[in-house]
Amino acid sequence: MSAKNELTTSMASGERSRAISIYQSTFALLSLVVALVLAILLAAVSPSGLNRAFTLGEISGENAKLVLLFLAGNVLLNQYLLLFAAGLRACGRPAEEVIWNASSRLAEGIATVISATQSDDLSTTALAILMCRGCIAVLLWARLSAVAPWLQLGFTYVSLSEVRLLASPSFAFLAQSFAQVLLIQGPVVLLGTLASPLAITTFSTCRTLVRLGTTGANLLNATFIPEYTRLYATDRPLLWATFRWHSLATTFMVAGYIAVLLFFGEYILRLWTKDAVHTGYPWFFFMVVASSSEMMWTTLAMPMLAINRHITLSYAYLSVSIICLGGLAVALKSFGLDAVGMSLVTAHGAMLVVVALDVRRQFRQEIIRK
């Protein structure tokens, strides 16, 4: 993500030499990580160890090792695919980037179904997944070579200074991902430990309904990210104007989302779960407010994410997530699902304030003034 943003900015500014340096430096770093991970897997994973760690049933330890290696290879190979797709976005083809990423997942799903139905061997299915991903990566590399023949793989223009420049935003993206895991999976884990199975079912079902609005906001945000990156390098006043329209669109979306859930949330749940799961107040209201706050602060943060100025926001998000999850662990037994709702409201409400202040401090200063 951090390399994609810098690559897009460089190419939009006409800095081809820096774009090649970012591209090859990222490729070199990925290759180093891939080699290290594969070496560790080959050295550490053994059939006997897998037999001890898992109940494999009729699957042999040797077969399980192959499955693990093939699937790990698929994950590692996907990093190259993402790099090539980033090259397309940097060339001004963000829609094509999305198409290639989505098509690779679709093709992988089809390959999984075909191989699983035609063979009883799990390692064969895992190998089919790996080969499918490899073919898509090669095709994408060929497409990028046709669109930007000067953007070549290699190590000639590798720059340690570019790697160091990308390190901070990259770790910040990692912190943000970890914070999301904590807030999405943490309440479920705590409910499973400290509450009843019914509470887990109710919370998970209602959260799925509530987060439909978040999904819609994320789709809208993903559309604007490449434009923010490009406009940062070419037309910053237009970036600010685009940001205002983006924020306005999200505000209307949030208002409609709140109205639908508050008026029809109970009816939707009854219909969906055949009257098995019901909304409860005030915790369901808290969930709606929390999701609305998340939709707003993620929208406000998009320009910062698009230009790698998100370091403060990401670590604030991680800190807030840890604090609120700790508070939830203390309050859950006494307040039940109300505590879950309040912890999420606190987390996303705090982030809304943090992002608004950071946008005012950083975004307006850097974007509006050339």
Protein Blocks (a to p, Z undefined) as FASTA:
>chain_A
ZZmmmmmmmmmnopaklmmmmmmmmmmmmmmmmmmmmmmmmmmpcfklmmmmpcekjacf
klmmmmmmmmmmmmmmmmmmmmmmmmmmmnopaklmmmmmmmmmmmmmmmmmmmmmmpcb
fklmmmmmmmmmmmmmmmmmmmmmmmmmmlccdjklgcfklmmmmmmmmmmmmmmmmmmm
mmmmmmmmmmmmmmcfklmmmmmmmmmmmmmmmmmmmmmmmmmmmmmmmmmmmommlmmm
mmmmmmmmmmmmmmmmmmmmmmmmmmmmmmmnnomaccddfklmmmmmmmmmmmmmmmmm
mmmmmnopammmmmmmmmmmmmmmmmmmmmmmmnmmmlmmmmmmmmmmmmmmmmmmmmmm
mmmmmmmpZZ
